[in-house]
Amino acid sequence: MSSTNENYPEIREAVAKLCSNFPGEYWRALDDTDTYPTEFVQALTDAGFLSVLIPEEYGGAGLPIEAGCVILEEIQRSGCNGGACHAQMYTMGTLLRHGTDEQKKKYLPGIAEGSLRLQAFGVTEPTSGTDTTRIRTMAVRDGDDYVINGQKVFISRTEHSDLMVLLVRTTPRDECKKPSDGMSVFLVDMRECLGKGLTINPIKTMLNHATTELFFDDMRVPAANMLGAEGKGFKCILDGMNAERILIASECIGDARFFIERASAYACEREVFGRPIGQNQGVQFPIARNYIEAEAAALMVYNAARLFDAGKPCGSEANMSKMIASEASWHAADTCLQTHGGFGYTQEYDIERKFRETRLYQTAPISTNLILSHVGIHELGMPKSF
Ligand SMILES: Cc1cc2nc3c(=O)[nH]c(=O)nc-3n(C[C@H](O)[C@H](O)[C@H](O)COP(=O)(O)OP(=O)(O)OC[C@H]3O[C@@H](n4cnc5c(N)ncnc54)[C@H](O)[C@@H]3O)c2cc1C
């Protein structure tokens, strides 16, 4: 294949080997019962793949985000689903960049060795959605604690995580100079809060993603668990979001490669009218087009990753690469399903499962329209529509 998948060959090989122990049957069985892939996540943890971005002084491998991209890309390419655990890589960054030395020493070694799970990132609310500055969940100081009331929706993996990075308001929006002021971030130990002000309800969705809604009813969190300065939480979250977008864009590249490899293999082997269907240009060209699109997207993703690793601004690059990669994966998913004819719809080929899984990235963690709006405003200087 191409030069866009030659970086970190040893990591690619090791991830692919691990993933071969978790074939389609494993994922199908979980999908049928909406069950979390505990064994898969444990295997990734034991192999150290989820802690590659944690600095060596805290027990991780201290590798750049590009290595995280390679890991997630290979997971997706093999037909597995990194959505079950990808958050650990980017939420950890909020703690690493904005946590105090004490907070980092307290949590990072446990996360690196796998005894502590940091898989949840709580931003979205039912009434604010994409308009993050309108979140209503409120934390009010009371002695050494903050008391939190409110609600979140679509917060994934909370039932399979010990810690959650949570965005709340500490000052109401209308009392702030800027809408993005007055928000703060907490590292919530859900083991301590569950049943004491924290309620978690699972939400069934079209894919097996362990997503939930959360209710906070006088939930107490120690003030010592605030990450970064009070009122400056939006900035902490934005830093983490660039990492999130780059890593998820890599998952999309992996998905695109999964679909392209499956489609081209099937197009060579399936014979109709006495010849392989892939001999027909009507079948062959869409797959070739998907390949070109995925290659171009991969260049953008690795460019964004390298800017991130160099500590350079990369907000637009992270967003643009997430959009182009999610479009490459979605187009490849559609072609792959079409190439498989009726068999694409059967569960045993795993195409319909991956089709449902990759569709999510048009909407989460940021929807395509919001990326277009970011580019229109920040890259092209056009007026904001909202
Ligand atoms: C399976 C799943 C898992 C998720 N996991 C998490 C998680 O772990 N943590 C978390 O915090 N969130 C999570 N989310 C939430 C996700 O990030 C949001 O769904 C997404 O950001 C969109 O927000 P919304 O659903 O409120 O849509 P809305 O904000 O209601 O938007 C609806 C549609 O309108 C469009 N739209 C809105 N405003 C504009 C505008 N001004 N211009 C043009 N178009 C606009 C949007 O692009 C979108 O297509 C998850 C969602 C899903 C489905």
The ligand as an ORCA input file, in Angstrom:
! r2SCAN-3c Opt
* xyz 0 1
  C     -23.134      7.654     20.082
  C     -22.769      9.032     20.563
  C     -21.734      9.160     21.489
  C     -21.399     10.436     21.989
  N     -20.442     10.553     22.975
  C     -20.249     11.759     23.576
  C     -19.394     11.874     24.727
  O     -18.762     10.894     25.164
  N     -19.276     13.082     25.331
  C     -19.951     14.190     24.904
  O     -19.817     15.259     25.513
  N     -20.787     14.117     23.816
  C     -20.951     12.931     23.155
  N     -21.807     12.840     22.075
  C     -22.546     14.020     21.660
  C     -22.099     14.586     20.320
  O     -20.855     15.224     20.459
  C     -23.226     15.520     19.888
  O     -24.335     14.700     19.519
  C     -22.825     16.409     18.738
  O     -21.858     17.325     19.185
  C     -24.020     17.178     18.190
  O     -24.768     17.766     19.219
  P     -26.357     17.546     19.284
  O     -26.599     16.098     19.222
  O     -26.920     18.273     20.434
  O     -26.884     18.215     17.949
  P     -27.455     19.689     17.763
  O     -26.512     20.685     18.326
  O     -28.870     19.715     18.218
  O     -27.421     19.816     16.176
  C     -28.321     19.084     15.324
  C     -27.920     19.303     13.879
  O     -28.023     20.690     13.554
  C     -26.798     21.182     13.037
  N     -26.582     22.569     13.498
  C     -26.746     23.066     14.752
  N     -26.452     24.375     14.772
  C     -26.075     24.715     13.519
  C     -25.642     25.943     12.889
  N     -25.515     27.075     13.576
  N     -25.333     25.906     11.580
  C     -25.465     24.763     10.854
  N     -25.866     23.580     11.381
  C     -26.153     23.552     12.700
  C     -25.719     20.247     13.573
  O     -24.615     20.224     12.719
  C     -26.454     18.925     13.624
  O     -26.349     18.256     12.383
  C     -22.105     11.572     21.518
  C     -23.121     11.429     20.555
  C     -23.458     10.188     20.093
  C     -24.571     10.070     19.097
*
